[in-house]
Amino acid sequence: MTENRVYNFSAGPSVMPEEALLEARRDLLNYKGSGMSVMEMSHRSPVFAEIFDSTQEKLRKALSVPDDYEILFLQGGATLQFAAIPMNLSCGKTADYAVTGNFSNKAAKEAEKYCTVHLAATTAPEHNRIPKQNELSLTPDAAYFYYCANNTIYGTEWQYIPETDAPLVCDMSSDILSQPVDVSRFGLIYAGAQKNMAPAGLTVVIVKKDLAGKELPFTPQVMSYKTMIETGSMLNTPPCWCIYMLGLTLDWLLERGGVTWMQELKRERAKRVYDFLDNSRFYLAHAEKDSRSDMNVTFRTNSPELDAAFVKEAAARGLVNLKGHRIAGGMRASLYNAMPMEGVDALVAFMKEFEREHV
């Protein structure tokens, strides 16, 4: 690492590729001879239009997004989409929700304000597993089926795409760009950028074009997919800097082999941590093996005091943001795309050392 940087295991905002950060630093004051920073230029200027269009095309290439899908660069985070999705897609019908963690639970509760929500599955209260296909209770003629692909707080991840007759809506905030995705199987995919893509402030929505234009009459224009498609994501000023940083991150990803390359890395990163956990009698992994997340590894000792000591001592070694979410406690190591393998190895080495000192 450069300049005494730490290994940042934060669940978001999270680690970004150093190459992208260094390029942004080079262009910070004067982007490509424009005489100004990206943070200063008009979102309707020709210079930024090139940044915007090229970033969209890079994302379309990285995820093999079909032509009948629009890519929108929005704001409001995933939380705004909790309301925008039922406003745009429910069409007076019941929507199916799989609640497998904190954020899908919040999404379901928000959707109840705008449509009838049917609980297709829940893993509460432990949220340590993902329901299997035959456990899903599906509504005939549902408006859509909603799920969150990766649960950052509890460390679980869907290992399959659900089979439904209704359009699939998926929150991919914490595992987008980490593996190939068959976008054509989804009606809508969305993701907050601050985990695998860019700084906080950008939300990417990938929506099938024929689903737009059916919003509820009281839907605010800034939350209307039809309006945002028609205005090219520029009804209002978009998050320009975040879009630029997404472009740099996509350059980094595509130059190294894209999502296929990243899938191999993510599996190896997670394997090194889980292999150690599975052979330890000191640490307890939270998620069941067939539901484990490659992005967020959640674990604990048998003592909250030891958990706190682990987090404190790890931080002193440059392994930061390992404290688990306040809901779940314990520890959480987020192994997002930009986490180098050296960081994973440093974490496992510290886990071994901490175990030796406290057994």
C-alpha positions as CSV (number, residue, x, y, z in Angstrom):
1,M,0.0,0.0,0.0
2,T,1.0,3.6,-0.5
3,E,1.4,6.5,2.0
4,N,0.7,4.5,5.2
5,R,-2.8,3.5,4.1
6,V,-4.7,1.1,6.4
7,Y,-6.6,-2.0,5.4
8,N,-10.2,-0.7,5.5
9,F,-12.8,-3.4,6.2
10,S,-15.7,-1.0,6.4
11,A,-19.0,-2.1,5.1
12,G,-19.5,1.3,3.4
13,P,-18.3,3.8,2.5
14,S,-15.6,1.3,1.7
15,V,-12.2,0.8,0.2
16,M,-11.6,2.0,-3.3
17,P,-9.0,0.9,-5.9
18,E,-5.8,2.9,-5.2
19,E,-5.2,3.2,-9.0
20,A,-8.6,5.1,-9.2
21,L,-7.8,7.3,-6.3
22,L,-4.3,8.2,-7.7
23,E,-5.8,9.1,-11.1
24,A,-8.4,11.2,-9.5
25,R,-5.7,13.0,-7.5
26,R,-3.7,13.7,-10.7
27,D,-6.8,15.2,-12.3
28,L,-8.2,16.9,-9.2
29,L,-7.4,20.5,-10.1
30,N,-7.3,20.3,-13.8
31,Y,-9.2,17.5,-15.5
32,K,-7.7,16.6,-18.9
33,G,-6.6,20.1,-19.6
34,S,-10.1,21.6,-18.9
35,G,-8.6,24.0,-16.3
36,M,-11.0,22.9,-13.7
37,S,-11.9,20.0,-11.4
38,V,-14.8,17.6,-12.2
39,M,-16.3,18.9,-9.0
40,E,-16.5,22.3,-10.5
41,M,-17.7,21.8,-14.1
42,S,-21.3,22.0,-15.3
43,H,-23.1,18.7,-15.6
44,R,-24.3,19.9,-19.0
45,S,-20.9,20.8,-20.3
46,P,-19.4,18.8,-23.2
47,V,-16.5,17.7,-21.0
48,F,-18.8,16.2,-18.3
49,A,-21.1,14.7,-21.0
50,E,-18.2,12.6,-22.2
51,I,-17.5,11.4,-18.6
52,F,-21.2,10.6,-18.1
53,D,-21.7,8.8,-21.4
54,S,-18.4,6.8,-21.2
55,T,-19.2,5.7,-17.6
56,Q,-22.6,4.4,-18.7
57,E,-21.1,2.5,-21.5
58,K,-18.4,1.0,-19.3
59,L,-21.0,-0.2,-16.8
60,R,-23.1,-1.6,-19.7
61,K,-20.0,-3.5,-20.9
62,A,-19.0,-4.7,-17.4
63,L,-22.4,-6.2,-16.6
64,S,-23.4,-7.1,-20.2
65,V,-26.5,-5.0,-19.8
66,P,-29.0,-5.6,-22.7
67,D,-30.1,-2.8,-25.0
68,D,-33.7,-2.9,-23.7
69,Y,-32.5,-1.8,-20.2
70,E,-31.8,1.8,-19.1
71,I,-28.9,2.6,-16.8
72,L,-29.8,5.5,-14.5
73,F,-27.4,7.5,-12.3
74,L,-29.6,8.7,-9.4
75,Q,-29.3,10.1,-5.9
76,G,-30.9,9.3,-2.5
77,G,-29.1,6.0,-1.9
78,A,-30.7,2.6,-1.7
79,T,-33.2,4.0,0.9
80,L,-34.9,6.2,-1.7
81,Q,-35.4,3.2,-3.9
82,F,-37.3,1.5,-1.1
83,A,-40.1,3.9,-2.0
84,A,-39.4,4.5,-5.6
85,I,-39.7,0.8,-6.5
86,P,-43.3,0.3,-5.3
87,M,-44.3,3.7,-6.6
88,N,-43.1,2.8,-10.1
89,L,-43.8,-0.9,-10.3
90,S,-46.6,-2.0,-8.0
91,C,-49.4,-0.9,-10.4
92,G,-52.0,-1.6,-7.7
93,K,-50.9,-5.2,-7.3
94,T,-49.4,-7.1,-4.4
95,A,-45.6,-7.2,-4.3
96,D,-43.6,-10.2,-2.9
97,Y,-40.7,-9.5,-0.5
98,A,-38.1,-11.8,0.8
99,V,-36.8,-10.4,4.1
100,T,-33.4,-11.9,4.8
101,G,-31.8,-9.0,6.7
102,N,-32.1,-5.4,7.9
103,F,-32.3,-3.6,4.6
104,S,-34.8,-5.9,2.9
105,N,-36.9,-5.5,6.1
106,K,-36.8,-1.7,5.8
107,A,-37.6,-2.0,2.1
108,A,-40.7,-4.1,2.8
109,K,-41.9,-1.7,5.5
110,E,-41.5,1.3,3.2
111,A,-43.3,-0.5,0.4
112,E,-46.3,-1.1,2.7
113,K,-47.1,2.7,2.4
114,Y,-47.7,2.3,-1.4
115,C,-48.9,-1.2,-2.1
116,T,-49.9,-4.5,-0.5
117,V,-46.8,-6.4,0.6
118,H,-46.7,-10.2,0.8
119,L,-43.9,-11.7,2.9
120,A,-42.6,-14.4,0.5
121,A,-39.9,-15.5,3.0
122,T,-38.3,-14.4,6.2
123,T,-35.2,-15.5,8.1
124,A,-35.9,-13.4,11.2
125,P,-34.7,-13.1,13.8
126,E,-31.3,-14.8,13.3
127,H,-30.9,-13.9,9.6
128,N,-28.2,-16.5,9.3
129,R,-29.4,-18.2,6.2
130,I,-31.0,-17.7,2.8
131,P,-34.3,-19.4,2.0
132,K,-34.3,-22.1,-0.6
133,Q,-36.4,-21.8,-3.8
134,N,-39.0,-24.3,-2.4
135,E,-39.4,-22.1,0.7
136,L,-40.6,-19.1,-1.2
137,S,-44.3,-18.3,-0.9
138,L,-45.1,-16.6,-4.2
139,T,-48.2,-14.6,-5.0
140,P,-49.9,-15.3,-8.4
141,D,-49.8,-12.3,-10.6
142,A,-47.5,-10.4,-8.2
143,A,-46.3,-7.0,-9.4
144,Y,-42.7,-8.0,-8.6
145,F,-40.5,-10.1,-6.3
146,Y,-38.0,-8.2,-4.2
147,Y,-34.9,-9.4,-2.5
148,C,-31.5,-8.1,-1.4
149,A,-28.7,-10.2,-2.9
150,N,-26.2,-9.7,-0.1
151,N,-26.9,-8.9,3.5
152,T,-24.1,-6.8,4.8
153,I,-25.1,-6.8,8.5
154,Y,-25.5,-10.6,8.9
155,G,-23.1,-11.8,6.3
156,T,-25.4,-13.9,4.1
157,E,-25.7,-13.9,0.3
158,W,-28.1,-15.5,-2.2
159,Q,-26.3,-18.2,-4.1
160,Y,-29.0,-18.5,-6.7
161,I,-31.4,-16.2,-8.6
162,P,-35.0,-16.9,-7.5
163,E,-37.4,-18.4,-10.1
164,T,-40.6,-16.4,-10.3
165,D,-43.2,-15.4,-12.8
166,A,-43.1,-11.8,-11.5
167,P,-40.3,-9.4,-12.5
168,L,-37.3,-9.7,-10.2
169,V,-36.2,-6.6,-8.3
170,C,-32.9,-6.9,-6.6
171,D,-30.8,-4.7,-4.3
172,M,-27.3,-5.5,-5.3
173,S,-25.6,-2.7,-3.3
174,S,-23.0,-4.8,-1.7
175,D,-22.1,-7.4,-4.4
176,I,-22.6,-5.6,-7.7
177,L,-19.6,-5.9,-10.0
178,S,-18.2,-8.8,-8.0
179,Q,-19.4,-11.5,-10.4
180,P,-21.2,-12.0,-13.7
181,V,-25.0,-11.3,-13.6
182,D,-27.6,-12.3,-16.2
183,V,-29.3,-8.9,-16.2
184,S,-32.0,-10.2,-18.6
185,R,-33.5,-12.2,-15.7
186,F,-34.3,-9.1,-13.7
187,G,-36.8,-6.3,-14.1
188,L,-34.8,-3.9,-12.0
189,I,-31.4,-4.0,-10.3
190,Y,-30.2,-1.2,-8.1
191,A,-27.2,-0.4,-6.0
192,G,-25.8,2.3,-3.8
193,A,-22.3,3.0,-5.1
194,Q,-20.4,3.2,-1.8
195,K,-19.4,-0.4,-1.5
196,N,-18.0,-1.7,-4.9
197,M,-18.3,1.2,-7.3
198,A,-17.7,4.8,-6.1
199,P,-18.0,7.2,-3.1
200,A,-21.3,7.6,-1.4
201,G,-23.9,9.8,-3.2
202,L,-24.6,7.8,-6.4
203,T,-27.3,5.2,-6.8
204,V,-27.3,3.1,-10.0
205,V,-30.6,1.8,-11.3
206,I,-30.7,-0.7,-14.2
207,V,-34.4,-1.0,-15.3
208,K,-36.1,-2.8,-18.1
209,K,-37.5,-0.1,-20.3
210,D,-41.0,-1.5,-20.6
211,L,-41.5,-1.4,-16.8
212,A,-41.2,2.4,-16.7
213,G,-44.1,4.8,-17.2
214,K,-46.6,3.0,-14.9
215,E,-45.9,5.0,-11.7
216,L,-48.5,5.9,-9.1
217,P,-50.0,9.4,-9.8
218,F,-48.4,10.9,-6.7
219,T,-44.9,9.8,-7.5
220,P,-42.5,12.7,-7.3
221,Q,-40.9,13.4,-10.7
222,V,-37.4,12.9,-9.3
223,M,-38.5,9.3,-8.3
224,S,-40.2,8.5,-11.6
225,Y,-38.1,6.1,-13.7
226,K,-39.9,7.3,-16.9
227,T,-39.0,10.9,-16.1
228,M,-35.4,10.1,-15.3
229,I,-35.1,8.0,-18.5
230,E,-36.5,10.8,-20.6
231,T,-34.1,13.4,-19.0
232,G,-31.1,11.1,-19.2
233,S,-30.7,11.1,-15.4
234,M,-30.4,14.9,-15.5
235,L,-33.8,16.1,-14.3
236,N,-31.7,17.8,-11.6
237,T,-27.9,18.0,-11.1
238,P,-26.5,14.4,-10.9
239,P,-23.7,13.4,-8.5
240,C,-21.0,14.3,-10.9
241,W,-17.9,13.5,-8.9
242,C,-19.3,10.1,-8.0
243,I,-20.1,9.3,-11.6
244,Y,-16.5,10.2,-12.5
245,M,-15.1,8.0,-9.8
246,L,-17.3,5.1,-11.0
247,G,-15.8,5.5,-14.4
248,L,-12.3,5.2,-12.9
249,T,-13.3,2.1,-10.9
250,L,-14.7,0.5,-14.0
251,D,-11.5,1.3,-15.9
252,W,-9.6,-0.6,-13.1
253,L,-12.0,-3.5,-13.3
254,L,-12.2,-3.9,-17.0
255,E,-8.4,-3.6,-17.5
256,R,-8.0,-6.6,-15.3
257,G,-10.6,-8.9,-16.8
258,G,-13.9,-7.6,-15.6
259,V,-16.4,-9.3,-13.4
260,T,-15.2,-12.8,-14.3
261,W,-11.7,-11.9,-12.9
262,M,-13.3,-10.3,-9.9
263,Q,-15.4,-13.4,-9.2
264,E,-12.2,-15.5,-8.8
265,L,-10.7,-13.0,-6.5
266,K,-13.7,-12.6,-4.3
267,R,-14.0,-16.4,-3.9
268,E,-10.4,-16.7,-2.9
269,R,-10.5,-13.7,-0.5
270,A,-13.6,-15.2,1.3
271,K,-12.2,-18.7,1.3
272,R,-9.0,-17.7,3.1
273,V,-11.0,-16.2,6.0
274,Y,-13.7,-18.9,6.1
275,D,-11.2,-21.7,6.0
276,F,-9.6,-20.3,9.1
277,L,-12.9,-19.8,10.9
278,D,-14.0,-23.3,10.1
279,N,-10.9,-24.7,11.8
280,S,-11.1,-22.5,14.8
281,R,-12.7,-23.3,18.1
282,F,-12.3,-19.7,19.3
283,Y,-14.3,-17.8,16.7
284,L,-17.9,-18.5,15.7
285,A,-19.1,-17.7,12.2
286,H,-22.6,-16.3,12.0
287,A,-23.9,-17.4,8.6
288,E,-24.7,-21.0,7.7
289,K,-22.2,-22.4,5.2
290,D,-24.4,-22.6,2.2
291,S,-25.6,-19.0,2.7
292,R,-22.3,-17.3,3.4
293,S,-21.4,-14.0,1.9
294,D,-18.2,-13.5,0.0
295,M,-18.5,-9.8,0.6
296,N,-19.1,-9.6,4.4
297,V,-17.7,-12.2,6.7
298,T,-19.4,-12.0,10.1
299,F,-18.0,-13.7,13.2
300,R,-17.5,-13.3,16.9
301,T,-15.8,-14.8,20.0
302,N,-17.8,-16.1,22.9
303,S,-17.2,-12.9,24.8
304,P,-18.3,-9.3,24.0
305,E,-15.3,-8.1,25.9
306,L,-13.0,-10.2,23.7
307,D,-14.8,-8.9,20.6
308,A,-14.1,-5.3,21.7
309,A,-10.4,-6.1,22.4
310,F,-10.1,-7.8,18.9
311,V,-11.4,-4.7,17.2
312,K,-9.2,-2.3,19.2
313,E,-6.0,-4.4,18.7
314,A,-6.7,-4.9,15.0
315,A,-7.1,-1.2,14.5
316,A,-3.7,-0.7,16.1
317,R,-2.3,-3.0,13.4
318,G,-3.8,-1.0,10.6
319,L,-6.8,-3.4,10.2
320,V,-9.7,-0.9,10.7
321,N,-13.5,-0.9,10.8
322,L,-13.9,-4.5,11.9
323,K,-16.5,-3.9,14.5
324,G,-19.8,-5.6,13.6
325,H,-23.0,-3.6,13.0
326,R,-24.7,-2.4,16.2
327,I,-27.7,-4.8,15.4
328,A,-25.6,-7.9,15.1
329,G,-22.5,-7.2,17.2
330,G,-19.3,-9.2,16.9
331,M,-17.0,-8.5,14.0
332,R,-17.5,-8.0,10.3
333,A,-14.8,-8.1,7.7
334,S,-16.0,-6.5,4.4
335,L,-14.0,-7.9,1.5
336,Y,-15.2,-5.7,-1.3
337,N,-13.7,-5.6,-4.8
338,A,-10.8,-3.2,-4.0
339,M,-9.6,-5.1,-0.9
340,P,-6.2,-6.4,-1.8
341,M,-5.3,-10.0,-0.9
342,E,-2.5,-8.7,1.3
343,G,-5.2,-7.2,3.5
344,V,-7.0,-10.5,3.8
345,D,-3.8,-12.3,4.7
346,A,-3.0,-9.6,7.3
347,L,-6.4,-10.1,8.8
348,V,-6.1,-13.9,9.0
349,A,-2.6,-13.6,10.5
350,F,-4.0,-11.3,13.2
351,M,-6.9,-13.6,13.9
352,K,-4.5,-16.5,14.5
353,E,-2.3,-14.4,16.8
354,F,-5.3,-13.1,18.8
355,E,-6.6,-16.6,19.2
356,R,-3.3,-17.9,20.4
357,E,-3.1,-15.1,23.0
358,H,-6.6,-15.7,24.4
359,V,-7.3,-19.4,24.4
